[in-house]
Amino acid sequence: MIETIRTIMDRKSSTMISFVLGAAVGAAIGYLLASGKAEELKDDLQETASKVKDEIDKQVERGKELVDEIRNKTEQPFKQS
């Protein structure tokens, strides 16, 4: 019984925290858009997205190189036989 009450209270707390955080984020975005900083925000987001995409592309290439390197190392003993 006590565990059930604690579980219900934990869920309500999580829901309330999520609601408050969502409201705060919404208010912040609304303020930025209303204050004329929307263009600046958009430019910052585009720049950040571009940097993230470039970094992901680099990491994917690095991953492909590592896979090729491992494949070559594991195939060499079989080729020598």
Buried (B, 14 or more C-beta within 10 A) or exposed (E): EEEEEEEEEEEEEEEEEEEEEEEEEEEEEEEBEEEEEEEEEEEEEEEEEEEEEEEEEEEEEEEEEEEEEEEEEEEEEEEEE
